[in-house]
Amino acid sequence: MEQYISVIIFSLPGVLTYFWLQLFGLNPTVKHTPTEMVGLSALLWAPTTFLTVVFYNFLYFLCDLSLRFLEIDLTRLSLGFLNSLESINAQSNNLVFLFYYLLLSVLFSGLVALVWSVYIHGKLMIIINKIRLKRKLVKLSEDTSVWDSFFLRLEKPEESPLIVEYFKIDKPEEKMYGAVTRMSRPFETERAIILDDSSGWKESHEYYQYPIKRSYFDTKSGIVINELDYQNPKVKE
């Protein structure tokens, strides 16, 4: 039981922040070893826990100040001011404290991930790419994979549907067409897409001969996915 509580107090905030970053599309789709996960959780634990403790102490101060008029002491509920790891560990057996600590950890882990992904990550990438250019290295992309750049990157807030041509490089005659309605998320290891109205788009492409805008090629499986520019058709002669 003590180990379970220790995981909630000292590991969960960092793990929550890590998964928030994955949902925001910043982390690559790799499997981390237990040692790597411990290190990542420890690094992300610090800012999340700091904000959680600061806000908890602020709420504790306001509640204590209000309840003094009612002559109610919060220490009777085994709640107290947090100023050290020992004070957190001392209150870890209190279910009321664990509930509020867990709730605040979820909120502030999302906030830390949001601030990092929106305001800090981009500026950090600029600094990193400047250093890489000075070392004559190619700049890093903001996306964590080619899949993200092709299927999940929007150049504009609202874009038209993605119409694609799909085939294997060793079987170019067996092509599929359609509008991409669903695709794998960044942290899914298996890549898959759902195509809508395949037969209709096949007939349309055979007539209009849509030019190819971009191509995605998986060097491991030999899959080729071409994005078709259906807004600029060229009627087949």
Secondary structure, DSSP 4 states (H G I P E B T S, - for coil): -HHHHHHHHHTHHHHHHHHHHHHTT-S-S-PPPHHHHHHHHHHHHHHHHHHHHHHHHHHHHHHHHHHGGGT--GGGGT-----SHHHHHHTTT-HHHHHHHHHHHHHHHHHHHHHIIIIIHHHHHHHHHHHHHHTT-PPPPSSSSHHIIIII--SSSS----EEEEEETTEEEEEEEEEEEEE--TT-SS--EEEESHHHHHHHHHHH-PPEEEEEE-TTT-EEEEEE-TTS-----
